[in-house]
Amino acid sequence: MTFEQMLETFPELLNGLAEHKGISFFMVQTEHDGGVVRGENGIHYLRDDHVVGVDPLAAFGPNAARHLSRANDFVNAPDILVMSMYNSETGEVAAFEELVGSHGGLGGTQTQPFVLYPAEFAVPDEPIVGAAALHQTLKSWRNLAATPAPVVEASA
């Protein structure tokens, strides 16, 4: 369902989600503007990256909109993607499942992943966003990793 269809069919649903203290934001597809992310006090339009009101993605890091745009483009994207609350002061993420973090979520230390790699490997100019981009980067390093390191003779 699109944002407009949800408003017509369930008029209080989206406002209720936006105002719920346990929810940071939700993402839906609109009929004319593409994917939008709505929080309690603002909307972030993913297609052209503009914000009306308070940006619901502000606390989620510089790549949050990229991650959500990628998820929104999936053929099997949900009608409503709901992101639970995130406390930026404590780093606490309220997960909807019984895990330490929030599988597939945003906020906290999980939005700061790292890859340990040799310094001579080239890093892409664009941020690595999503598993497919990471896979492409790792593939580009495959031949470098397979090349034996030069033998350095020990000095006496």
N, CA, C and O atoms as a GROMACS GRO file, in nm:
protein
  624
    1MET      N    1   0.084  -0.119   0.000
    1MET     CA    2   0.000   0.000   0.000
    1MET      C    3   0.088   0.125   0.000
    1MET      O    4   0.196   0.126   0.059
    2THR      N    5   0.042   0.226  -0.065
    2THR     CA    6   0.114   0.352  -0.063
    2THR      C    7   0.070   0.434   0.059
    2THR      O    8  -0.028   0.403   0.125
    3PHE      N    9   0.145   0.538   0.085
    3PHE     CA   10   0.114   0.631   0.192
    3PHE      C   11  -0.030   0.681   0.180
    3PHE      O   12  -0.106   0.685   0.277
    4GLU      N   13  -0.067   0.720   0.058
    4GLU     CA   14  -0.200   0.775   0.034
    4GLU      C   15  -0.309   0.670   0.060
    4GLU      O   16  -0.413   0.701   0.117
    5GLN      N   17  -0.285   0.546   0.017
    5GLN     CA   18  -0.382   0.438   0.040
    5GLN      C   19  -0.397   0.408   0.189
    5GLN      O   20  -0.508   0.382   0.237
    6MET      N   21  -0.286   0.414   0.261
    6MET     CA   22  -0.292   0.390   0.406
    6MET      C   23  -0.372   0.500   0.476
    6MET      O   24  -0.452   0.471   0.564
    7LEU      N   25  -0.350   0.624   0.435
    7LEU     CA   26  -0.425   0.735   0.495
    7LEU      C   27  -0.575   0.719   0.472
    7LEU      O   28  -0.656   0.749   0.560
    8GLU      N   29  -0.610   0.673   0.353
    8GLU     CA   30  -0.752   0.656   0.321
    8GLU      C   31  -0.812   0.538   0.396
    8GLU      O   32  -0.924   0.546   0.446
    9THR      N   33  -0.739   0.428   0.404
    9THR     CA   34  -0.791   0.305   0.464
    9THR      C   35  -0.780   0.304   0.616
    9THR      O   36  -0.872   0.259   0.685
   10PHE      N   37  -0.668   0.354   0.668
   10PHE     CA   38  -0.642   0.355   0.813
   10PHE      C   39  -0.599   0.496   0.854
   10PHE      O   40  -0.481   0.519   0.878
   11PRO      N   41  -0.693   0.588   0.863
   11PRO     CA   42  -0.659   0.730   0.880
   11PRO      C   43  -0.573   0.764   1.002
   11PRO      O   44  -0.499   0.862   0.997
   12GLU      N   45  -0.579   0.689   1.109
   12GLU     CA   46  -0.504   0.722   1.230
   12GLU      C   47  -0.374   0.643   1.245
   12GLU      O   48  -0.292   0.674   1.332
   13LEU      N   49  -0.353   0.544   1.160
   13LEU     CA   50  -0.238   0.455   1.175
   13LEU      C   51  -0.105   0.530   1.167
   13LEU      O   52  -0.024   0.519   1.260
   14LEU      N   53  -0.080   0.604   1.063
   14LEU     CA   54   0.050   0.668   1.043
   14LEU      C   55   0.076   0.777   1.146
   14LEU      O   56   0.189   0.790   1.193
   15ASN      N   57  -0.024   0.855   1.179
   15ASN     CA   58  -0.006   0.955   1.286
   15ASN      C   59   0.026   0.886   1.418
   15ASN      O   60   0.110   0.933   1.494
   16GLY      N   61  -0.041   0.776   1.445
   16GLY     CA   62  -0.015   0.700   1.568
   16GLY      C   63   0.128   0.649   1.573
   16GLY      O   64   0.192   0.654   1.678
   17LEU      N   65   0.178   0.598   1.461
   17LEU     CA   66   0.317   0.551   1.456
   17LEU      C   67   0.414   0.667   1.478
   17LEU      O   68   0.510   0.655   1.554
   18ALA      N   69   0.389   0.778   1.412
   18ALA     CA   70   0.479   0.893   1.422
   18ALA      C   71   0.484   0.949   1.563
   18ALA      O   72   0.588   1.000   1.606
   19GLU      N   73   0.375   0.940   1.636
   19GLU     CA   74   0.368   0.998   1.770
   19GLU      C   75   0.407   0.900   1.880
   19GLU      O   76   0.420   0.940   1.996
   20HIS      N   77   0.426   0.773   1.847
   20HIS     CA   78   0.458   0.671   1.948
   20HIS      C   79   0.601   0.692   1.999
   20HIS      O   80   0.694   0.702   1.919
   21LYS      N   81   0.618   0.698   2.130
   21LYS     CA   82   0.750   0.724   2.190
   21LYS      C   83   0.849   0.610   2.167
   21LYS      O   84   0.970   0.631   2.178
   22GLY      N   85   0.802   0.492   2.136
   22GLY     CA   86   0.890   0.378   2.112
   22GLY      C   87   0.936   0.368   1.968
   22GLY      O   88   1.008   0.274   1.932
   23ILE      N   89   0.894   0.463   1.884
   23ILE     CA   90   0.927   0.459   1.742
   23ILE      C   91   0.999   0.589   1.704
   23ILE      O   92   0.954   0.699   1.735
   24SER      N   93   1.112   0.573   1.636
   24SER     CA   94   1.186   0.691   1.589
   24SER      C   95   1.129   0.743   1.459
   24SER      O   96   1.112   0.864   1.442
   25PHE      N   97   1.098   0.652   1.366
   25PHE     CA   98   1.044   0.692   1.237
   25PHE      C   99   0.987   0.571   1.166
   25PHE      O  100   1.007   0.457   1.208
   26PHE      N  101   0.916   0.599   1.058
   26PHE     CA  102   0.873   0.492   0.968
   26PHE      C  103   0.896   0.539   0.825
   26PHE      O  104   0.902   0.659   0.798
   27MET      N  105   0.909   0.443   0.735
   27MET     CA  106   0.928   0.474   0.594
   27MET      C  107   0.815   0.412   0.515
   27MET      O  108   0.778   0.296   0.539
   28VAL      N  109   0.759   0.488   0.422
   28VAL     CA  110   0.653   0.441   0.334
   28VAL      C  111   0.680   0.493   0.193
   28VAL      O  112   0.759   0.585   0.173
   29GLN      N  113   0.613   0.433   0.097
   29GLN     CA  114   0.623   0.474  -0.043
   29GLN      C  115   0.504   0.563  -0.075
   29GLN      O  116   0.390   0.527  -0.046
   30THR      N  117   0.528   0.679  -0.133
   30THR     CA  118   0.419   0.766  -0.175
   30THR      C  119   0.393   0.747  -0.324
   30THR      O  120   0.476   0.691  -0.396
   31GLU      N  121   0.280   0.792  -0.369
   31GLU     CA  122   0.245   0.778  -0.511
   31GLU      C  123   0.323   0.874  -0.599
   31GLU      O  124   0.346   0.844  -0.716
   32HIS      N  125   0.365   0.989  -0.546
   32HIS     CA  126   0.429   1.091  -0.630
   32HIS      C  127   0.571   1.127  -0.589
   32HIS      O  128   0.650   1.170  -0.673
   33ASP      N  129   0.604   1.111  -0.462
   33ASP     CA  130   0.734   1.157  -0.412
   33ASP      C  131   0.832   1.044  -0.381
   33ASP      O  132   0.940   1.070  -0.329
   34GLY      N  133   0.796   0.921  -0.411
   34GLY     CA  134   0.885   0.809  -0.378
   34GLY      C  135   0.882   0.779  -0.229
   34GLY      O  136   0.782   0.804  -0.161
   35GLY      N  137   0.991   0.726  -0.181
   35GLY     CA  138   0.999   0.690  -0.040
   35GLY      C  139   1.012   0.812   0.050
   35GLY      O  140   1.087   0.905   0.020
   36VAL      N  141   0.937   0.810   0.160
   36VAL     CA  142   0.947   0.915   0.260
   36VAL      C  143   0.965   0.852   0.398
   36VAL      O  144   0.914   0.745   0.427
   37VAL      N  145   1.041   0.923   0.479
   37VAL     CA  146   1.065   0.881   0.617
   37VAL      C  147   1.000   0.986   0.705
   37VAL      O  148   1.030   1.105   0.695
   38ARG      N  149   0.911   0.940   0.793
   38ARG     CA  150   0.839   1.034   0.879
   38ARG      C  151   0.868   1.005   1.025
   38ARG      O  152   0.859   0.890   1.070
   39GLY      N  153   0.903   1.110   1.097
   39GLY     CA  154   0.919   1.102   1.241
   39GLY      C  155   0.811   1.185   1.307
   39GLY      O  156   0.717   1.230   1.241
   40GLU      N  157   0.824   1.205   1.436
   40GLU     CA  158   0.721   1.280   1.509
   40GLU      C  159   0.708   1.424   1.460
   40GLU      O  160   0.597   1.478   1.455
   41ASN      N  161   0.820   1.486   1.423
   41ASN     CA  162   0.816   1.629   1.389
   41ASN      C  163   0.869   1.664   1.251
   41ASN      O  164   0.900   1.780   1.224
   42GLY      N  165   0.879   1.565   1.164
   42GLY     CA  166   0.930   1.598   1.031
   42GLY      C  167   0.926   1.483   0.934
   42GLY      O  168   0.901   1.368   0.970
   43ILE      N  169   0.952   1.516   0.808
   43ILE     CA  170   0.953   1.418   0.699
   43ILE      C  171   1.080   1.437   0.618
   43ILE      O  172   1.120   1.549   0.585
   44HIS      N  173   1.144   1.325   0.586
   44HIS     CA  174   1.263   1.325   0.500
   44HIS      C  175   1.224   1.257   0.369
   44HIS      O  176   1.187   1.140   0.368
   45TYR      N  177   1.231   1.332   0.259
   45TYR     CA  178   1.199   1.280   0.126
   45TYR      C  179   1.326   1.218   0.069
   45TYR      O  180   1.424   1.289   0.044
   46LEU      N  181   1.326   1.088   0.049
   46LEU     CA  182   1.446   1.017   0.008
   46LEU      C  183   1.487   1.047  -0.137
   46LEU      O  184   1.606   1.054  -0.166
   47ARG      N  185   1.391   1.064  -0.225
   47ARG     CA  186   1.423   1.083  -0.367
   47ARG      C  187   1.513   1.205  -0.390
   47ARG      O  188   1.611   1.196  -0.464
   48ASP      N  189   1.479   1.316  -0.328
   48ASP     CA  190   1.560   1.437  -0.350
   48ASP      C  191   1.629   1.485  -0.223
   48ASP      O  192   1.688   1.593  -0.220
   49ASP      N  193   1.621   1.406  -0.117
   49ASP     CA  194   1.694   1.430   0.008
   49ASP      C  195   1.660   1.563   0.073
   49ASP      O  196   1.746   1.628   0.133
   50HIS      N  197   1.533   1.606   0.062
   50HIS     CA  198   1.496   1.728   0.132
   50HIS      C  199   1.410   1.693   0.253
   50HIS      O  200   1.346   1.588   0.259
   51VAL      N  201   1.410   1.785   0.349
   51VAL     CA  202   1.344   1.763   0.477
   51VAL      C  203   1.246   1.875   0.504
   51VAL      O  204   1.274   1.992   0.477
   52VAL      N  205   1.130   1.838   0.556
   52VAL     CA  206   1.032   1.934   0.604
   52VAL      C  207   1.021   1.913   0.754
   52VAL      O  208   0.992   1.802   0.800
   53GLY      N  209   1.044   2.019   0.831
   53GLY     CA  210   1.041   2.007   0.977
   53GLY      C  211   1.174   1.953   1.028
   53GLY      O  212   1.280   1.983   0.972
   54VAL      N  213   1.168   1.874   1.134
   54VAL     CA  214   1.287   1.816   1.196
   54VAL      C  215   1.320   1.684   1.126
   54VAL      O  216   1.234   1.598   1.111
   55ASP      N  217   1.445   1.670   1.082
   55ASP     CA  218   1.486   1.550   1.009
   55ASP      C  219   1.479   1.427   1.099
   55ASP      O  220   1.553   1.420   1.198
   56PRO      N  221   1.393   1.331   1.069
   56PRO     CA  222   1.383   1.212   1.153
   56PRO      C  223   1.508   1.124   1.145
   56PRO      O  224   1.524   1.033   1.226
   57LEU      N  225   1.595   1.150   1.048
   57LEU     CA  226   1.717   1.070   1.032
   57LEU      C  227   1.841   1.136   1.093
   57LEU      O  228   1.949   1.077   1.088
   58ALA      N  229   1.828   1.252   1.149
   58ALA     CA  230   1.943   1.329   1.198
   58ALA      C  231   2.030   1.250   1.295
   58ALA      O  232   2.153   1.259   1.288
   59ALA      N  233   1.972   1.174   1.385
   59ALA     CA  234   2.049   1.102   1.486
   59ALA      C  235   2.106   0.969   1.436
   59ALA      O  236   2.178   0.901   1.509
   60PHE      N  237   2.075   0.933   1.312
   60PHE     CA  238   2.110   0.800   1.264
   60PHE      C  239   2.233   0.796   1.173
   60PHE      O  240   2.260   0.693   1.110
   61GLY      N  241   2.306   0.904   1.165
   61GLY     CA  242   2.430   0.904   1.089
   61GLY      C  243   2.413   0.949   0.945
   61GLY      O  244   2.302   0.955   0.893
   62PRO      N  245   2.527   0.981   0.881
   62PRO     CA  246   2.523   1.040   0.747
   62PRO      C  247   2.478   0.944   0.636
   62PRO      O  248   2.442   0.989   0.528
   63ASN      N  249   2.478   0.813   0.662
   63ASN     CA  250   2.439   0.718   0.558
   63ASN      C  251   2.298   0.662   0.576
   63ASN      O  252   2.256   0.575   0.499
   64ALA      N  253   2.225   0.710   0.674
   64ALA     CA  254   2.091   0.656   0.702
   64ALA      C  255   2.000   0.666   0.579
   64ALA      O  256   1.932   0.569   0.545
   65ALA      N  257   1.997   0.781   0.515
   65ALA     CA  258   1.909   0.799   0.398
   65ALA      C  259   1.950   0.704   0.285
   65ALA      O  260   1.864   0.651   0.215
   66ARG      N  261   2.082   0.683   0.267
   66ARG     CA  262   2.128   0.590   0.163
   66ARG      C  263   2.081   0.447   0.194
   66ARG      O  264   2.033   0.377   0.105
   67HIS      N  265   2.094   0.406   0.320
   67HIS     CA  266   2.050   0.271   0.358
   67HIS      C  267   1.900   0.255   0.335
   67HIS      O  268   1.855   0.153   0.282
   68LEU      N  269   1.824   0.354   0.374
   68LEU     CA  270   1.678   0.345   0.359
   68LEU      C  271   1.636   0.351   0.212
   68LEU      O  272   1.544   0.280   0.172
   69SER      N  273   1.703   0.433   0.133
   69SER     CA  274   1.672   0.438  -0.011
   69SER      C  275   1.698   0.302  -0.074
   69SER      O  276   1.619   0.255  -0.156
   70ARG      N  277   1.808   0.239  -0.035
   70ARG     CA  278   1.841   0.106  -0.087
   70ARG      C  279   1.732   0.006  -0.048
   70ARG      O  280   1.685  -0.071  -0.132
   71ALA      N  281   1.692   0.007   0.078
   71ALA     CA  282   1.588  -0.085   0.125
   71ALA      C  283   1.455  -0.056   0.056
   71ALA      O  284   1.381  -0.150   0.023
   72ASN      N  285   1.424   0.068   0.033
   72ASN     CA  286   1.299   0.106  -0.031
   72ASN      C  287   1.293   0.060  -0.176
   72ASN      O  288   1.185   0.038  -0.230
   73ASP      N  289   1.408   0.046  -0.239
   73ASP     CA  290   1.413   0.003  -0.380
   73ASP      C  291   1.397  -0.148  -0.397
   73ASP      O  292   1.381  -0.195  -0.510
   74PHE      N  293   1.402  -0.225  -0.290
   74PHE     CA  294   1.384  -0.369  -0.301
   74PHE      C  295   1.243  -0.400  -0.349
   74PHE      O  296   1.147  -0.333  -0.310
   75VAL      N  297   1.230  -0.500  -0.434
   75VAL     CA  298   1.099  -0.540  -0.486
   75VAL      C  299   1.008  -0.582  -0.370
   75VAL      O  300   0.887  -0.558  -0.374
   76ASN      N  301   1.066  -0.644  -0.269
   76ASN     CA  302   0.986  -0.693  -0.156
   76ASN      C  303   0.995  -0.600  -0.035
   76ASN      O  304   0.983  -0.646   0.079
   77ALA      N  305   1.016  -0.471  -0.058
   77ALA     CA  306   1.020  -0.374   0.052
   77ALA      C  307   0.885  -0.374   0.123
   77ALA      O  308   0.781  -0.392   0.060
   78PRO      N  309   0.887  -0.354   0.254
   78PRO     CA  310   0.760  -0.353   0.328
   78PRO      C  311   0.677  -0.229   0.295
   78PRO      O  312   0.730  -0.127   0.252
   79ASP      N  313   0.547  -0.240   0.316
   79ASP     CA  314   0.460  -0.123   0.299
   79ASP      C  315   0.497  -0.016   0.402
   79ASP      O  316   0.499   0.103   0.372
   80ILE      N  317   0.526  -0.061   0.524
   80ILE     CA  318   0.570   0.030   0.631
   80ILE      C  319   0.695  -0.031   0.695
   80ILE      O  320   0.691  -0.142   0.747
   81LEU      N  321   0.805   0.041   0.689
   81LEU     CA  322   0.926   0.001   0.760
   81LEU      C  323   0.931   0.085   0.887
   81LEU      O  324   0.935   0.208   0.879
   82VAL      N  325   0.930   0.021   1.001
   82VAL     CA  326   0.927   0.092   1.129
   82VAL      C  327   1.062   0.077   1.198
   82VAL      O  328   1.114  -0.034   1.212
   83MET      N  329   1.120   0.188   1.242
   83MET     CA  330   1.245   0.188   1.316
   83MET      C  331   1.215   0.226   1.460
   83MET      O  332   1.158   0.332   1.486
   84SER      N  333   1.253   0.140   1.551
   84SER     CA  334   1.224   0.166   1.692
   84SER      C  335   1.306   0.282   1.745
   84SER      O  336   1.390   0.339   1.674
   85MET      N  337   1.281   0.316   1.868
   85MET     CA  338   1.346   0.433   1.927
   85MET      C  339   1.496   0.410   1.942
   85MET      O  340   1.544   0.298   1.961
   86TYR      N  341   1.569   0.521   1.932
   86TYR     CA  342   1.714   0.522   1.952
   86TYR      C  343   1.746   0.640   2.043
   86TYR      O  344   1.706   0.753   2.015
   87ASN      N  345   1.818   0.614   2.150
   87ASN     CA  346   1.860   0.719   2.242
   87ASN      C  347   2.004   0.753   2.209
   87ASN      O  348   2.095   0.676   2.241
   88SER      N  349   2.027   0.868   2.146
   88SER     CA  350   2.161   0.905   2.103
   88SER      C  351   2.254   0.938   2.220
   88SER      O  352   2.376   0.933   2.205
   89GLU      N  353   2.199   0.970   2.337
   89GLU     CA  354   2.282   1.000   2.454
   89GLU      C  355   2.340   0.872   2.514
   89GLU      O  356   2.456   0.871   2.557
   90THR      N  357   2.261   0.765   2.518
   90THR     CA  358   2.309   0.640   2.578
   90THR      C  359   2.352   0.538   2.475
   90THR      O  360   2.418   0.439   2.508
   91GLY      N  361   2.316   0.560   2.348
   91GLY     CA  362   2.344   0.463   2.243
   91GLY      C  363   2.248   0.346   2.244
   91GLY      O  364   2.268   0.249   2.170
   92GLU      N  365   2.144   0.352   2.327
   92GLU     CA  366   2.048   0.242   2.339
   92GLU      C  367   1.957   0.235   2.216
   92GLU      O  368   1.903   0.335   2.169
   93VAL      N  369   1.941   0.114   2.167
   93VAL     CA  370   1.850   0.085   2.057
   93VAL      C  371   1.745  -0.012   2.110
   93VAL      O  372   1.780  -0.114   2.168
   94ALA      N  373   1.619   0.020   2.090
   94ALA     CA  374   1.513  -0.071   2.132
   94ALA      C  375   1.484  -0.165   2.015
   94ALA      O  376   1.424  -0.125   1.915
   95ALA      N  377   1.527  -0.289   2.029
   95ALA     CA  378   1.509  -0.386   1.921
   95ALA      C  379   1.370  -0.448   1.929
   95ALA      O  380   1.314  -0.463   2.038
   96PHE      N  381   1.316  -0.484   1.814
   96PHE     CA  382   1.188  -0.552   1.809
   96PHE      C  383   1.205  -0.703   1.824
   96PHE      O  384   1.106  -0.777   1.829
   97GLU      N  385   1.329  -0.747   1.832
   97GLU     CA  386   1.355  -0.889   1.852
   97GLU      C  387   1.449  -0.906   1.970
   97GLU      O  388   1.505  -0.808   2.019
   98GLU      N  389   1.465  -1.026   2.016
   98GLU     CA  390   1.545  -1.052   2.136
   98GLU      C  391   1.692  -1.073   2.102
   98GLU      O  392   1.745  -1.182   2.118
   99LEU      N  393   1.755  -0.967   2.057
   99LEU     CA  394   1.897  -0.972   2.024
   99LEU      C  395   1.967  -0.859   2.098
   99LEU      O  396   1.902  -0.771   2.154
  100VAL      N  397   2.099  -0.863   2.096
  100VAL     CA  398   2.176  -0.757   2.161
  100VAL      C  399   2.158  -0.626   2.088
  100VAL      O  400   2.141  -0.521   2.150
  101GLY      N  401   2.162  -0.630   1.955
  101GLY     CA  402   2.147  -0.510   1.873
  101GLY      C  403   2.011  -0.508   1.808
  101GLY      O  404   1.913  -0.558   1.864
  102SER      N  405   2.007  -0.451   1.694
  102SER     CA  406   1.882  -0.442   1.620
  102SER      C  407   1.912  -0.484   1.477
  102SER      O  408   1.957  -0.404   1.396
  103HIS      N  409   1.886  -0.609   1.447
  103HIS     CA  410   1.920  -0.666   1.317
  103HIS      C  411   1.861  -0.582   1.205
  103HIS      O  412   1.739  -0.567   1.194
  104GLY      N  413   1.948  -0.527   1.122
  104GLY     CA  414   1.902  -0.445   1.011
  104GLY      C  415   1.858  -0.306   1.052
  104GLY      O  416   1.800  -0.233   0.971
  105GLY      N  417   1.885  -0.268   1.176
  105GLY     CA  418   1.841  -0.138   1.225
  105GLY      C  419   1.945  -0.030   1.208
  105GLY      O  420   2.052  -0.052   1.151
  106LEU      N  421   1.912   0.085   1.258
  106LEU     CA  422   2.002   0.201   1.256
  106LEU      C  423   2.014   0.254   1.398
  106LEU      O  424   1.927   0.230   1.482
  107GLY      N  425   2.122   0.324   1.423
  107GLY     CA  426   2.142   0.386   1.553
  107GLY      C  427   2.242   0.310   1.637
  107GLY      O  428   2.255   0.188   1.625
  108GLY      N  429   2.312   0.382   1.722
  108GLY     CA  430   2.409   0.320   1.811
  108GLY      C  431   2.533   0.273   1.738
  108GLY      O  432   2.559   0.312   1.623
  109THR      N  433   2.609   0.189   1.805
  109THR     CA  434   2.736   0.144   1.749
  109THR      C  435   2.719   0.057   1.626
  109THR      O  436   2.813   0.041   1.548
  110GLN      N  437   2.601   0.000   1.606
  110GLN     CA  438   2.580  -0.084   1.487
  110GLN      C  439   2.583  -0.004   1.358
  110GLN      O  440   2.595  -0.062   1.250
  111THR      N  441   2.573   0.128   1.365
  111THR     CA  442   2.582   0.209   1.244
  111THR      C  443   2.726   0.253   1.218
  111THR      O  444   2.752   0.335   1.130
  112GLN      N  445   2.819   0.198   1.295
  112GLN     CA  446   2.960   0.229   1.277
  112GLN      C  447   3.039   0.101   1.257
  112GLN      O  448   3.130   0.071   1.334
  113PRO      N  449   3.005   0.023   1.154
  113PRO     CA  450   3.077  -0.102   1.130
  113PRO      C  451   3.218  -0.072   1.079
  113PRO      O  452   3.248   0.040   1.038
  114PHE      N  453   3.301  -0.173   1.083
  114PHE     CA  454   3.436  -0.154   1.031
  114PHE      C  455   3.482  -0.279   0.958
  114PHE      O  456   3.432  -0.389   0.980
  115VAL      N  457   3.578  -0.258   0.871
  115VAL     CA  458   3.644  -0.367   0.800
  115VAL      C  459   3.793  -0.345   0.823
  115VAL      O  460   3.845  -0.238   0.791
  116LEU      N  461   3.861  -0.444   0.876
  116LEU     CA  462   4.004  -0.437   0.896
  116LEU      C  463   4.071  -0.492   0.771
  116LEU      O  464   4.047  -0.607   0.733
  117TYR      N  465   4.153  -0.411   0.706
  117TYR     CA  466   4.213  -0.450   0.579
  117TYR      C  467   4.353  -0.390   0.569
  117TYR      O  468   4.384  -0.292   0.637
  118PRO      N  469   4.439  -0.448   0.484
  118PRO     CA  470   4.573  -0.392   0.465
  118PRO      C  471   4.569  -0.250   0.409
  118PRO      O  472   4.485  -0.219   0.324
  119ALA      N  473   4.657  -0.167   0.455
  119ALA     CA  474   4.659  -0.025   0.416
  119ALA      C  475   4.678  -0.005   0.267
  119ALA      O  476   4.634   0.096   0.213
  120GLU      N  477   4.744  -0.099   0.198
  120GLU     CA  478   4.769  -0.080   0.055
  120GLU      C  479   4.646  -0.108  -0.031
  120GLU      O  480   4.649  -0.080  -0.151
  121PHE      N  481   4.539  -0.160   0.025
  121PHE     CA  482   4.417  -0.184  -0.052
  121PHE      C  483   4.344  -0.052  -0.073
  121PHE      O  484   4.330   0.027   0.020
  122ALA      N  485   4.297  -0.030  -0.195
  122ALA     CA  486   4.225   0.093  -0.228
  122ALA      C  487   4.083   0.090  -0.172
  122ALA      O  488   4.015  -0.012  -0.177
  123VAL      N  489   4.041   0.202  -0.119
  123VAL     CA  490   3.906   0.217  -0.065
  123VAL      C  491   3.823   0.298  -0.165
  123VAL      O  492   3.874   0.396  -0.220
  124PRO      N  493   3.697   0.260  -0.190
  124PRO     CA  494   3.614   0.337  -0.284
  124PRO      C  495   3.597   0.482  -0.238
  124PRO      O  496   3.603   0.511  -0.119
  125ASP      N  497   3.576   0.571  -0.334
  125ASP     CA  498   3.554   0.712  -0.302
  125ASP      C  499   3.420   0.732  -0.232
  125ASP      O  500   3.407   0.815  -0.141
  126GLU      N  501   3.319   0.656  -0.275
  126GLU     CA  502   3.185   0.665  -0.215
  126GLU      C  503   3.178   0.578  -0.091
  126GLU      O  504   3.246   0.476  -0.083
  127PRO      N  505   3.095   0.616   0.008
  127PRO     CA  506   3.077   0.530   0.126
  127PRO      C  507   3.026   0.392   0.085
  127PRO      O  508   2.947   0.379  -0.009
  128ILE      N  509   3.070   0.290   0.156
  128ILE     CA  510   3.023   0.154   0.132
  128ILE      C  511   2.891   0.139   0.208
  128ILE      O  512   2.890   0.133   0.331
  129VAL      N  513   2.782   0.133   0.134
  129VAL     CA  514   2.649   0.125   0.195
  129VAL      C  515   2.582  -0.004   0.151
  129VAL      O  516   2.551  -0.022   0.033
  130GLY      N  517   2.560  -0.093   0.245
  130GLY     CA  518   2.490  -0.218   0.216
  130GLY      C  519   2.583  -0.332   0.181
  130GLY      O  520   2.699  -0.313   0.146
  131ALA      N  521   2.528  -0.451   0.192
  131ALA     CA  522   2.604  -0.573   0.168
  131ALA      C  523   2.655  -0.583   0.025
  131ALA      O  524   2.767  -0.630   0.003
  132ALA      N  525   2.577  -0.541  -0.072
  132ALA     CA  526   2.619  -0.551  -0.213
  132ALA      C  527   2.741  -0.464  -0.238
  132ALA      O  528   2.834  -0.506  -0.308
  133ALA      N  529   2.743  -0.343  -0.184
  133ALA     CA  530   2.859  -0.254  -0.201
  133ALA      C  531   2.982  -0.310  -0.131
  133ALA      O  532   3.093  -0.302  -0.184
  134LEU      N  533   2.963  -0.367  -0.013
  134LEU     CA  534   3.075  -0.428   0.058
  134LEU      C  535   3.128  -0.548  -0.021
  134LEU      O  536   3.249  -0.568  -0.031
  135HIS      N  537   3.039  -0.627  -0.077
  135HIS     CA  538   3.079  -0.743  -0.158
  135HIS      C  539   3.164  -0.698  -0.277
  135HIS      O  540   3.266  -0.759  -0.306
  136GLN      N  541   3.123  -0.592  -0.344
  136GLN     CA  542   3.200  -0.540  -0.458
  136GLN      C  543   3.340  -0.496  -0.415
  136GLN      O  544   3.438  -0.521  -0.485
  137THR      N  545   3.349  -0.431  -0.300
  137THR     CA  546   3.479  -0.387  -0.248
  137THR      C  547   3.567  -0.507  -0.216
  137THR      O  548   3.685  -0.509  -0.252
  138LEU      N  549   3.510  -0.606  -0.149
  138LEU     CA  550   3.587  -0.726  -0.114
  138LEU      C  551   3.632  -0.800  -0.240
  138LEU      O  552   3.744  -0.851  -0.245
  139LYS      N  553   3.544  -0.807  -0.341
  139LYS     CA  554   3.583  -0.871  -0.467
  139LYS      C  555   3.700  -0.798  -0.534
  139LYS      O  556   3.788  -0.861  -0.592
  140SER      N  557   3.699  -0.666  -0.524
  140SER     CA  558   3.807  -0.589  -0.586
  140SER      C  559   3.940  -0.614  -0.516
  140SER      O  560   4.047  -0.593  -0.574
  141TRP      N  561   3.935  -0.657  -0.392
  141TRP     CA  562   4.057  -0.686  -0.315
  141TRP      C  563   4.103  -0.831  -0.330
  141TRP      O  564   4.214  -0.864  -0.289
  142ARG      N  565   4.020  -0.915  -0.386
  142ARG     CA  566   4.049  -1.059  -0.390
  142ARG      C  567   4.185  -1.090  -0.451
  142ARG      O  568   4.263  -1.164  -0.391
  143ASN      N  569   4.216  -1.035  -0.567
  143ASN     CA  570   4.345  -1.063  -0.630
  143ASN      C  571   4.461  -1.008  -0.548
  143ASN      O  572   4.567  -1.071  -0.541
  144LEU      N  573   4.443  -0.894  -0.487
  144LEU     CA  574   4.549  -0.838  -0.402
  144LEU      C  575   4.576  -0.929  -0.283
  144LEU      O  576   4.691  -0.950  -0.244
  145ALA      N  577   4.469  -0.982  -0.226
  145ALA     CA  578   4.484  -1.069  -0.109
  145ALA      C  579   4.549  -1.202  -0.146
  145ALA      O  580   4.614  -1.265  -0.062
  146ALA      N  581   4.531  -1.246  -0.270
  146ALA     CA  582   4.586  -1.375  -0.314
  146ALA      C  583   4.733  -1.365  -0.352
  146ALA      O  584   4.802  -1.467  -0.364
  147THR      N  585   4.782  -1.244  -0.371
  147THR     CA  586   4.923  -1.224  -0.408
  147THR      C  587   5.009  -1.238  -0.284
  147THR      O  588   4.986  -1.170  -0.184
  148PRO      N  589   5.110  -1.327  -0.290
  148PRO     CA  590   5.197  -1.343  -0.172
  148PRO      C  591   5.271  -1.214  -0.139
  148PRO      O  592   5.311  -1.140  -0.229
  149ALA      N  593   5.288  -1.190  -0.014
  149ALA     CA  594   5.361  -1.072   0.032
  149ALA      C  595   5.509  -1.089  -0.003
  149ALA      O  596   5.560  -1.201   0.001
  150PRO      N  597   5.577  -0.980  -0.036
  150PRO     CA  598   5.718  -0.992  -0.067
  150PRO      C  599   5.797  -1.038   0.055
  150PRO      O  600   5.766  -1.001   0.168
  151VAL      N  601   5.898  -1.118   0.029
  151VAL     CA  602   5.984  -1.169   0.137
  151VAL      C  603   6.083  -1.062   0.173
  151VAL      O  604   6.155  -1.012   0.086
  152VAL      N  605   6.088  -1.027   0.298
  152VAL     CA  606   6.182  -0.926   0.347
  152VAL      C  607   6.289  -1.000   0.424
  152VAL      O  608   6.260  -1.072   0.520
  153GLU      N  609   6.414  -0.983   0.382
  153GLU     CA  610   6.523  -1.052   0.449
  153GLU      C  611   6.555  -0.982   0.578
  153GLU      O  612   6.559  -0.859   0.585
  154ALA      N  613   6.576  -1.061   0.681
  154ALA     CA  614   6.610  -1.007   0.811
  154ALA      C  615   6.754  -0.959   0.811
  154ALA      O  616   6.842  -1.024   0.755
  155SER      N  617   6.777  -0.846   0.873
  155SER     CA  618   6.914  -0.796   0.883
  155SER      C  619   6.984  -0.862   1.002
  155SER      O  620   6.919  -0.903   1.098
  156ALA      N  621   7.113  -0.871   0.995
  156ALA     CA  622   7.190  -0.941   1.099
  156ALA      C  623   7.188  -0.870   1.229
  156ALA      O  624   7.248  -0.916   1.326
   0.00000   0.00000   0.00000
